[in-house]
Amino acid sequence: MEKGKFFHRRKICRFCTEKIEHIDFKDGQALRNFLTDRGKIIPRRISGNCAGHQRELATAIKRARGIALLPFVEER
């Protein structure tokens, strides 16, 4: 077997497949799935979101942080 060859499965946007039009910033539990254990937003290349939904997701997370539904930084 050749080195460096591996199968790469294309990631698909969860919001597009479930036909979610608007990401609600008040749903903190759903937004936590897109945060790391340190509280950082998971990038698009890892989460598989499309560009439009990733921008909307980032805005929703930032709004949820602003009204204290999500933490800015997780405790160690």
MODELLER restraints for C-alpha pairs under 7 A, 6 or more apart:
rsr = mdl.restraints
at = mdl.atoms
rsr.add(forms.Gaussian(group=physical.xy_distance, feature=features.Distance(at['CA:11:A'], at['CA:48:A']), mean=4.77, stdev=0.5))
rsr.add(forms.Gaussian(group=physical.xy_distance, feature=features.Distance(at['CA:12:A'], at['CA:48:A']), mean=5.37, stdev=0.5))
rsr.add(forms.Gaussian(group=physical.xy_distance, feature=features.Distance(at['CA:12:A'], at['CA:49:A']), mean=6.47, stdev=0.5))
rsr.add(forms.Gaussian(group=physical.xy_distance, feature=features.Distance(at['CA:13:A'], at['CA:48:A']), mean=5.38, stdev=0.5))
rsr.add(forms.Gaussian(group=physical.xy_distance, feature=features.Distance(at['CA:13:A'], at['CA:49:A']), mean=4.10, stdev=0.5))
rsr.add(forms.Gaussian(group=physical.xy_distance, feature=features.Distance(at['CA:13:A'], at['CA:50:A']), mean=5.54, stdev=0.5))
rsr.add(forms.Gaussian(group=physical.xy_distance, feature=features.Distance(at['CA:14:A'], at['CA:49:A']), mean=6.59, stdev=0.5))
rsr.add(forms.Gaussian(group=physical.xy_distance, feature=features.Distance(at['CA:23:A'], at['CA:56:A']), mean=6.77, stdev=0.5))
rsr.add(forms.Gaussian(group=physical.xy_distance, feature=features.Distance(at['CA:23:A'], at['CA:57:A']), mean=6.47, stdev=0.5))
rsr.add(forms.Gaussian(group=physical.xy_distance, feature=features.Distance(at['CA:23:A'], at['CA:60:A']), mean=6.77, stdev=0.5))
rsr.add(forms.Gaussian(group=physical.xy_distance, feature=features.Distance(at['CA:24:A'], at['CA:60:A']), mean=6.63, stdev=0.5))
rsr.add(forms.Gaussian(group=physical.xy_distance, feature=features.Distance(at['CA:25:A'], at['CA:60:A']), mean=4.45, stdev=0.5))
rsr.add(forms.Gaussian(group=physical.xy_distance, feature=features.Distance(at['CA:25:A'], at['CA:61:A']), mean=6.32, stdev=0.5))
rsr.add(forms.Gaussian(group=physical.xy_distance, feature=features.Distance(at['CA:25:A'], at['CA:63:A']), mean=6.35, stdev=0.5))
rsr.add(forms.Gaussian(group=physical.xy_distance, feature=features.Distance(at['CA:25:A'], at['CA:64:A']), mean=5.41, stdev=0.5))
rsr.add(forms.Gaussian(group=physical.xy_distance, feature=features.Distance(at['CA:26:A'], at['CA:64:A']), mean=6.42, stdev=0.5))
rsr.add(forms.Gaussian(group=physical.xy_distance, feature=features.Distance(at['CA:28:A'], at['CA:69:A']), mean=6.04, stdev=0.5))
rsr.add(forms.Gaussian(group=physical.xy_distance, feature=features.Distance(at['CA:28:A'], at['CA:70:A']), mean=6.44, stdev=0.5))
rsr.add(forms.Gaussian(group=physical.xy_distance, feature=features.Distance(at['CA:31:A'], at['CA:61:A']), mean=6.57, stdev=0.5))
rsr.add(forms.Gaussian(group=physical.xy_distance, feature=features.Distance(at['CA:34:A'], at['CA:41:A']), mean=6.00, stdev=0.5))
rsr.add(forms.Gaussian(group=physical.xy_distance, feature=features.Distance(at['CA:34:A'], at['CA:42:A']), mean=5.42, stdev=0.5))
rsr.add(forms.Gaussian(group=physical.xy_distance, feature=features.Distance(at['CA:35:A'], at['CA:41:A']), mean=4.65, stdev=0.5))
rsr.add(forms.Gaussian(group=physical.xy_distance, feature=features.Distance(at['CA:35:A'], at['CA:42:A']), mean=5.46, stdev=0.5))
rsr.add(forms.Gaussian(group=physical.xy_distance, feature=features.Distance(at['CA:36:A'], at['CA:42:A']), mean=6.26, stdev=0.5))
rsr.add(forms.Gaussian(group=physical.xy_distance, feature=features.Distance(at['CA:37:A'], at['CA:74:A']), mean=6.76, stdev=0.5))
rsr.add(forms.Gaussian(group=physical.xy_distance, feature=features.Distance(at['CA:38:A'], at['CA:73:A']), mean=6.06, stdev=0.5))
rsr.add(forms.Gaussian(group=physical.xy_distance, feature=features.Distance(at['CA:38:A'], at['CA:74:A']), mean=5.14, stdev=0.5))
rsr.add(forms.Gaussian(group=physical.xy_distance, feature=features.Distance(at['CA:39:A'], at['CA:71:A']), mean=6.98, stdev=0.5))
rsr.add(forms.Gaussian(group=physical.xy_distance, feature=features.Distance(at['CA:39:A'], at['CA:72:A']), mean=6.19, stdev=0.5))
rsr.add(forms.Gaussian(group=physical.xy_distance, feature=features.Distance(at['CA:39:A'], at['CA:73:A']), mean=4.98, stdev=0.5))
rsr.add(forms.Gaussian(group=physical.xy_distance, feature=features.Distance(at['CA:39:A'], at['CA:74:A']), mean=5.40, stdev=0.5))
rsr.add(forms.Gaussian(group=physical.xy_distance, feature=features.Distance(at['CA:44:A'], at['CA:54:A']), mean=6.34, stdev=0.5))
rsr.add(forms.Gaussian(group=physical.xy_distance, feature=features.Distance(at['CA:64:A'], at['CA:70:A']), mean=5.63, stdev=0.5))
rsr.add(forms.Gaussian(group=physical.xy_distance, feature=features.Distance(at['CA:65:A'], at['CA:71:A']), mean=5.83, stdev=0.5))
rsr.add(forms.Gaussian(group=physical.xy_distance, feature=features.Distance(at['CA:65:A'], at['CA:72:A']), mean=6.17, stdev=0.5))
